[in-house]
């Protein structure tokens, strides 16, 4: 059963994914041992995973959001096949089971038609496809993401965590080498893997591990995220908003929406709607209140559409299997 201590642990990890358990315990009001035990229990239950992510731009890739309208009786097999691909970062079934929404990693110069031919099986299940570029994510690095589950921290607690967070990226991505492979594989499995364990995985000294991590984090090549299953926290409605915002207001409106606790992700996109936002709420009534209060009070939104998710198959770094977050199978 998820309780207030678990919520504070999750909020602490959201702010500082690699914070030591001693500090997590102090912030959460429990001992270091209890914080570690609670974290491991949440992870074993598949409620959450801390993961290390490499910026796709390091490999010359951009991210594209695809909306695939399908025959309802054929949508599940197609979505399952897409979720197994390592170059697809997110897969969800929406709109009453007739639409797949997925995020594809592919070079910016790749023709969209070619991209889809590579990703989508030749199938009469597909009725229509639209694909747009994810141009720019909104929100401050390290603090963006869904925080509507509670576990709020005080200003003093936030300040204490500041020293355990990676530095704000300077935007100069570092190229990766073959030697980085074991390091990044270990962090993709568990973003809290210790320096000692990373040294064992790479054959490096702990000092070399620490220096390489600092370089990768500072450049923005490597970041950390928390995958959560909101359903385990009592939040059962997940919707994608397709927003139309005046270009002059796009930056300000996008960053304001990204700060909403209900919003897990917000980004500028190409296409008829130039912004998308993923919203997580407890139920339809709470979603309605979000639309008519917080979103309605946000300047710049001229129009919106809604896709209600009915099944999530893959998040940024996890598959969803039998109601649990699990690592993707090796490519």
C-alpha positions as CSV (number, residue, x, y, z in Angstrom):
1,X,0.0,0.0,0.0
2,X,1.5,3.4,-1.0
3,X,1.5,5.8,1.8
4,X,2.8,9.4,2.6
5,X,6.4,8.2,3.2
6,X,6.5,6.5,-0.2
7,X,5.1,9.7,-1.8
8,X,7.9,11.8,-0.2
9,X,10.5,9.3,-1.3
10,X,9.2,9.6,-4.9
11,X,9.2,13.4,-4.7
12,X,12.7,13.4,-3.4
13,X,13.9,11.1,-6.2
14,X,12.1,13.3,-8.7
15,X,14.2,16.2,-7.5
16,X,17.4,14.3,-7.0
17,X,17.4,10.8,-8.6
18,X,20.8,9.8,-7.3
19,X,20.5,11.3,-3.8
20,X,22.0,9.0,-1.1
21,X,19.5,7.1,1.0
22,X,20.7,8.9,4.1
23,X,19.4,12.2,2.6
24,X,16.3,10.6,1.2
25,X,15.5,9.2,4.7
26,X,16.1,12.6,6.4
27,X,13.8,14.4,3.8
28,X,11.2,11.6,4.2
29,X,11.3,11.5,8.0
30,X,12.5,7.9,8.2
31,X,15.9,6.2,8.7
32,X,18.4,5.5,5.9
33,X,17.6,1.8,6.1
34,X,13.8,2.4,5.9
35,X,14.3,4.7,2.9
36,X,16.4,2.1,1.1
37,X,13.9,-0.7,1.9
38,X,10.9,1.4,0.8
39,X,12.7,2.3,-2.5
40,X,13.5,-1.3,-3.2
41,X,10.0,-2.4,-2.5
42,X,8.6,0.2,-4.9
43,X,11.0,-0.9,-7.6
44,X,10.4,-4.6,-7.1
45,X,6.6,-4.0,-7.3
46,X,7.2,-2.2,-10.7
47,X,5.7,1.0,-9.4
48,X,8.7,3.1,-10.3
49,X,12.2,2.9,-11.9
50,X,15.0,5.5,-11.8
51,X,16.7,5.3,-15.2
52,X,19.6,7.0,-16.9
53,X,18.8,8.3,-20.4
54,X,21.0,9.4,-23.3
55,X,19.9,12.4,-25.3
56,X,18.9,11.1,-28.7
57,X,20.7,14.1,-30.3
58,X,24.0,12.5,-29.4
59,X,23.3,9.9,-32.0
60,X,22.0,12.5,-34.5
61,X,18.4,11.6,-33.8
62,X,15.3,13.7,-33.4
63,X,12.0,12.6,-31.7
64,X,8.8,12.4,-33.7
65,X,5.3,11.9,-32.4
66,X,3.1,9.6,-34.5
67,X,-0.7,9.2,-34.3
68,X,-1.7,6.0,-36.0
69,X,-5.4,5.4,-36.6
70,X,-6.2,1.7,-36.8
71,X,-8.9,-0.8,-37.0
72,X,-9.9,-1.4,-33.3
73,X,-9.7,-5.2,-33.7
74,X,-6.1,-5.0,-34.9
75,X,-4.7,-2.2,-32.8
76,X,-3.3,-4.3,-29.9
77,X,-0.9,-6.6,-32.0
78,X,0.4,-3.5,-33.9
79,X,1.0,-1.6,-30.6
80,X,2.7,-4.5,-29.1
81,X,5.1,-4.9,-32.0
82,X,5.9,-1.2,-31.9
83,X,6.6,-1.3,-28.1
84,X,9.3,-4.0,-28.7
85,X,11.3,-1.7,-31.0
86,X,14.3,0.1,-29.3
87,X,13.9,3.1,-31.5
88,X,10.4,3.8,-30.3
89,X,10.3,5.5,-26.9
90,X,6.7,5.7,-26.0
91,X,3.6,3.7,-27.0
92,X,0.0,4.1,-25.8
93,X,-3.4,3.1,-27.1
94,X,-5.9,6.0,-27.1
95,X,-9.3,7.2,-28.4
96,X,-11.3,4.2,-27.3
97,X,-8.8,1.7,-28.7
98,X,-8.7,3.0,-32.3
99,X,-5.5,5.1,-32.1
100,X,-1.8,4.4,-31.3
101,X,0.3,7.3,-30.1
102,X,4.0,6.7,-30.2
103,X,7.3,8.6,-30.1
104,X,9.9,7.6,-32.8
105,X,13.6,8.3,-32.6
106,X,14.9,8.9,-36.1
107,X,17.3,11.3,-37.8
108,X,15.9,14.8,-38.5
109,X,16.6,14.5,-42.2
110,X,14.8,11.1,-42.6
111,X,11.8,11.4,-44.9
112,X,8.6,10.8,-42.9
113,X,7.3,8.3,-45.4
114,X,10.5,6.3,-45.2
115,X,10.5,6.5,-41.4
116,X,7.0,5.0,-41.2
117,X,7.8,2.3,-43.6
118,X,10.7,1.3,-41.4
119,X,8.6,1.4,-38.2
120,X,5.2,0.1,-39.2
121,X,4.5,-3.4,-40.4
122,X,2.7,-3.6,-43.7
123,X,-0.8,-4.1,-42.5
124,X,-4.3,-3.3,-43.4
125,X,-4.8,-2.5,-39.7
126,X,-3.5,1.0,-40.3
127,X,-6.1,3.4,-41.6
128,X,-4.3,6.8,-41.3
129,X,-1.1,8.2,-40.0
130,X,0.1,11.6,-39.0
131,X,3.6,12.3,-37.8
132,X,5.1,15.6,-36.4
133,X,8.5,16.6,-35.0
134,X,8.9,17.2,-31.3
135,X,10.6,20.5,-31.6
136,X,11.3,21.6,-28.0
137,X,10.5,20.2,-24.5
138,X,9.2,22.7,-21.9
139,X,10.1,22.8,-18.3
140,X,13.3,23.2,-16.3
141,X,15.8,20.3,-16.7
142,X,15.7,18.1,-13.6
143,X,12.3,19.4,-12.4
144,X,9.9,18.8,-15.2
145,X,7.6,15.9,-15.1
146,X,4.5,14.7,-13.3
147,X,4.3,15.6,-9.6
148,X,0.6,15.5,-9.0
149,X,0.9,12.4,-6.6
150,X,1.7,14.6,-3.6
151,X,4.7,14.3,-1.2
152,X,5.4,18.0,-1.4
153,X,8.7,19.3,0.0
154,X,9.5,22.5,1.8
155,X,11.8,25.2,0.5
156,X,14.4,24.1,3.0
157,X,14.2,20.4,1.8
158,X,14.4,21.5,-1.8
159,X,17.6,23.4,-0.9
160,X,19.1,20.4,0.8
161,X,18.6,18.4,-2.3
162,X,20.1,20.9,-4.6
163,X,23.6,19.6,-4.0
164,X,22.7,16.1,-4.9
165,X,21.3,17.0,-8.3
166,X,23.4,17.0,-11.5
167,X,24.5,20.4,-12.7
168,X,22.3,22.2,-15.2
169,X,23.5,21.0,-18.7
170,X,25.6,23.5,-20.6
171,X,24.1,22.3,-23.9
172,X,27.4,21.0,-25.4
173,X,26.7,17.3,-25.8
174,X,29.6,15.0,-25.5
175,X,30.1,12.2,-28.0
176,X,30.0,8.7,-26.6
177,X,32.7,6.0,-27.0
178,X,32.5,2.2,-27.1
179,X,33.9,2.2,-23.5
180,X,30.8,4.1,-22.3
181,X,28.5,1.2,-23.3
182,X,28.6,-0.8,-20.0
183,X,28.3,2.4,-18.0
184,X,25.2,3.5,-19.8
185,X,23.7,0.0,-19.9
186,X,23.9,-0.2,-16.1
187,X,22.3,3.2,-15.6
188,X,19.5,2.3,-18.1
189,X,18.8,-0.7,-15.9
190,X,19.0,1.3,-12.7
191,X,19.8,5.0,-12.6
192,X,20.9,4.7,-9.0
193,X,23.6,2.1,-9.6
194,X,26.5,3.0,-7.2
195,X,29.9,4.1,-8.3
196,X,31.3,0.8,-6.9
197,X,28.9,-1.2,-9.0
198,X,29.6,0.9,-12.1
199,X,33.3,0.4,-11.6
200,X,32.7,-3.3,-11.5
201,X,30.6,-3.2,-14.7
202,X,33.1,-1.0,-16.6
203,X,36.5,-2.2,-15.2
204,X,37.2,1.4,-14.3
205,X,38.3,3.0,-11.0
206,X,35.6,4.7,-9.0
207,X,37.4,8.0,-9.6
208,X,37.2,7.5,-13.4
209,X,33.5,6.6,-13.1
210,X,32.8,9.7,-11.1
211,X,34.6,12.0,-13.6
212,X,32.9,10.4,-16.6
213,X,29.5,10.7,-15.0
214,X,30.1,14.4,-14.2
215,X,31.2,15.1,-17.8
216,X,28.2,13.3,-19.3
217,X,25.7,14.9,-16.9
218,X,27.1,18.5,-17.2
219,X,27.0,18.3,-21.0
220,X,23.4,17.0,-21.0
221,X,24.4,13.8,-22.8
222,X,23.2,11.8,-19.8
223,X,20.1,12.7,-17.7
224,X,18.0,10.8,-15.1
225,X,14.3,10.3,-15.1
226,X,11.7,8.5,-12.9
227,X,9.3,6.2,-14.7
228,X,6.1,5.9,-12.6
229,X,2.9,3.9,-13.0
230,X,0.2,6.4,-11.9
231,X,-2.4,3.8,-11.5
232,X,-0.6,2.4,-8.5
233,X,-0.8,5.8,-6.9
234,X,-4.6,6.2,-7.6
235,X,-4.4,8.2,-10.8
236,X,-6.4,6.4,-13.5
237,X,-6.9,8.9,-16.3
238,X,-4.1,9.8,-18.7
239,X,-4.8,12.1,-21.6
240,X,-2.8,13.7,-24.4
241,X,-3.8,17.3,-25.1
242,X,-3.1,18.7,-28.6
243,X,-2.9,22.5,-28.2
244,X,-2.9,25.4,-30.6
245,X,-0.9,28.4,-29.2
246,X,0.0,31.7,-30.8
247,X,3.7,31.6,-31.7
248,X,4.4,34.8,-29.7
249,X,3.1,33.0,-26.6
250,X,4.5,29.5,-27.2
251,X,7.5,29.7,-24.9
252,X,5.8,31.3,-22.0
253,X,2.6,29.2,-22.3
254,X,4.6,26.0,-22.7
255,X,6.7,26.6,-19.6
256,X,3.7,27.5,-17.6
257,X,1.8,24.3,-18.6
258,X,4.9,22.2,-17.9
259,X,4.8,23.5,-14.3
260,X,1.3,22.2,-13.7
261,X,1.4,19.3,-11.3
262,X,-1.0,17.3,-13.5
263,X,1.3,17.5,-16.6
264,X,3.9,14.8,-17.1
265,X,5.3,16.2,-20.4
266,X,4.9,19.2,-22.6
267,X,6.6,20.1,-25.8
268,X,6.3,22.2,-28.9
269,X,5.5,20.3,-32.1
270,X,5.1,20.8,-35.8
271,X,1.7,20.2,-37.3
272,X,-1.8,21.7,-37.0
273,X,-1.5,21.8,-33.2
274,X,1.9,23.2,-32.2
275,X,2.0,21.9,-28.6
276,X,1.3,18.6,-26.9
277,X,0.9,17.9,-23.2
278,X,0.4,14.6,-21.3
279,X,-2.0,15.1,-18.4
280,X,-2.5,12.6,-15.5
281,X,-5.5,12.9,-13.2
282,X,-7.4,10.7,-10.7
283,X,-10.6,10.5,-12.8
284,X,-12.7,12.2,-15.4
285,X,-14.1,14.8,-12.9
286,X,-10.6,15.9,-11.9
287,X,-9.6,16.1,-15.5
288,X,-12.6,18.3,-16.2
289,X,-11.6,20.6,-13.3
290,X,-8.1,20.8,-14.8
291,X,-9.4,21.8,-18.2
292,X,-11.8,24.4,-16.9
293,X,-9.5,25.9,-14.2
294,X,-5.8,25.6,-14.6
295,X,-5.7,25.1,-18.4
296,X,-8.5,27.7,-19.0
297,X,-6.5,30.3,-16.9
298,X,-3.3,29.8,-19.0
299,X,-3.0,32.6,-21.5
300,X,-2.3,31.7,-25.1
301,X,-4.2,28.5,-25.7
302,X,-6.5,29.1,-28.6
303,X,-7.8,25.6,-29.2
304,X,-7.3,22.0,-28.0
305,X,-8.1,18.4,-28.8
306,X,-8.0,15.4,-26.4
307,X,-6.9,11.8,-26.8
308,X,-7.7,9.6,-23.8
309,X,-5.3,6.8,-23.2
310,X,-6.9,3.4,-22.6
311,X,-3.7,1.4,-22.4
312,X,0.0,2.3,-22.0
313,X,2.6,-0.2,-23.3
314,X,5.9,1.7,-23.1
315,X,7.3,4.7,-21.4
316,X,10.6,6.5,-22.0
317,X,12.7,3.6,-20.6
318,X,10.3,0.9,-19.4
319,X,7.8,-1.5,-20.8
320,X,4.5,-2.1,-18.9
321,X,3.9,-5.8,-18.4
322,X,1.1,-7.1,-16.2
323,X,0.7,-3.8,-14.5
324,X,4.5,-3.5,-13.7
325,X,7.3,-1.4,-15.1
326,X,10.0,-3.6,-16.4
327,X,13.3,-2.9,-18.4
328,X,13.0,-3.3,-22.2
329,X,14.5,-6.5,-23.6
330,X,18.0,-6.0,-25.1
331,X,17.9,-4.7,-28.7
